[in-house]
Amino acid sequence: MTSRDEFSRVNDGDELSDGYFNEMMQESMNLSLLNSIRSLIDRTGIFSAGSIDIFSEAYIDTTGRNNTVTTGADTTATFDSDKYTTTASATSEVHHTIPADTFTATVSAAIGIALIEDYESGATIQFKLTNSGEDTGWIDAGVVTSFTAFTSQPSTAILRLVPDGTPTAGYPSARGFACRAT
C-alpha cells in the first residue's frame, strides 16, 4: 500500500519510481475491477473502452448477472443467495464463459480480482484464463501477471477460492469476479 510519505513526494514534484508507478497502476486496476462488479450487482453493464476491455460478473443468482457462470460439474463452489462459497471447506472453483471478442487473441498479461464477501486470514484467491489449448496457469488475484501470449482468444475464466489450512465452512466467498487482459 502506498504511504502518505510517498504521496507527499509526488506532490512535491519528485519523480515517480518505476516501482511506485507500477504499484499505483495495479491499485487503480483493482479499484476499477471491483467497481465493475459492484455496478453489476445492481444492473447489467458492459465495460469496454476501446483497448481496455474488462470481463465482469456479479453473482446475483447461480449463473450471474451476465449469465456467464457455467453451472454443473465445472463449477465446484456452492451458490449461497448472492455469493459463491467454498464447498465443504475445500478448494472450490467458479467457471465463467467469456463472451467472444472480449479480449484479443494475443493476450499476454492479466489482472483479476474477486469482490470478497467472507474471508479469513490465510485464504487465497486465484484465477486463470483458458481456451481449448492454452492456459495462463493460476494467477494470484490483484496482481498484474505476464504469461506466454495466447494464439486465440481466452474462452473461459476460472475463479479459485482456496481456504486456509484450518478452514471455516463457506470461507472464502465471493460476490463477483472481474479481470482485464491485454
N, C-alpha and C positions, 0 to 999 in steps of 0.2 A: 504494500500500500504506500502511496506517496505521502511523504511527511510535509508538515507545514513549512519546514525549512526549505524543502525543495521547491514549493510553490513560491516562497519568498525570493529565492534565487532567480526564478524565471521572471518574476515581476520586476526585479532589479535590473533586468536586461542581460543577464548572463546567458551564455549559450546552453542549449539543451544537450545533454549527453545522449548517445545512442541508446543506452540502457533506460534512461528516464523516458525518452520518447517512445520506445517500444512498450514500456510498462503502461504509459498513458494511452497508447493506441489499443492495447489489449483491454484495459479497463473500459475504454469507450465502446469497444465492440461488445463486451459483456453486457454493459448497460443497454445498448441498442437491442441486443438479442432478448434480454429479459423484458424490455418494454414491448417488443413484438408479441411475446407470449401473453403478457398482461392484457394487451389490446384484444387478442383473440379470445380471451376468457369471456369478454363482453360482447364481441361481434366478429363477423367474418372480415378478413382483410388479406390483402396481397402486399408483400413487402419487396419491392424491387425499385431500384433507381438506376436503370441502365446497367452498368457493370457491377453494381453492388447488389447482388441477389441474395435473399435470405429465405431459408426454409424454416417455417414455424408451425407448431401445432400446440393447441391447448386441449387438455384432457377434460372436456365438459361432459363427455359420455365415452363409451367403450371405444369408439372409432375416432374420437377427437372432433374438434370444430370443423376442420377441413377434410374429414374422413380419410386421413392417411394412415391411421393405425391399423396394422394387419393383425386381426384377432385370430385366434386358433392356436395351432402348435408353435408358431414362431414367437408370439408374444407370451412370455412366461410370467410377467408381472401380473399382479392382481388389481383389477379396477375397483376402486372404493369411492363411489359417489362423484368425486371431482378430481381424482388423482390416481396414479398408478403407484402401488407399493410393492415391496419385496414379497415374494411368496414363501411362506414357511421360513422366514428369516434366511433365505438363500439368495445368492446372486440371481437377479431377475432382469429380463430384457423387455423393452418395448420396441417393436419393429414398425417402421414407417415406410410407405411407398412415396418416394419423391416424385412429384409431377415432372413430366418430360420438360426439358428446356429450362429447368430451374437453375442449373449450373452448366458451365461449359464442359465440353468433353475432356479438356485437358487440365482439370483441377489438380493442384499440387500442394495446396495448403488449406487448412480449415481451422475454424474455431467453433465450438458448440457449447451450449450451456443449458441446464435444466432449471426451471423455476421450482426450487425445492420447498416442499411443504413440511416434511418431517425429516430431521437429520440428527444423527448422533456422532460424536467425535470418533474418528477412525473410519467412517464410511467413505466410499469412493464413488464418484460419478464419472462415467466414461461414455464415449460414443465412437462409432465408426461409420464410414460411408463405404458402400459396396456396389458392385454391379455384377453381371454374370461371370466375370473373370478377374475382377480387381477388387482390392480391399485395402483400406488405409491402415489396418491394424487398430488396436484400441488406443484412443487419444483421451488424455485427461481433460475433463470439461474445464472451460475457462482459459485455456492456453492455446495460443496460435501455434500450430504444428505443421511442419512441412513433411511431405511424403513423396514417393515416386509418382510422377504425373500419370493420371489415368489416360486411356486412349479412347474411352467413350464415357458418356455421362453417368454419374452415380445414379442408381435407381432405388437404393434403399439406405435409410439412416437408422441405426440401431442405438438406442439409449440403454446403457447398462447401469443398474443400481446394485452396488456391492456393499453389503452390511459390514460392520466392523467385526472383530474376532469373537465378541460375545454379544451377538445381535439382539435387539429388541424387535419383536414381531412388528412388521409394517414399516421399519426404518431401514434405509431412507425411502422417501416417497417424493414424487414429482407431479406438479400440476401442468407441466408442459415442457417442450423441448424446442430449441431453435439452433440453427447453425448457418454459417456463411462459409462458402468455399470459393477459392479463386485459383 
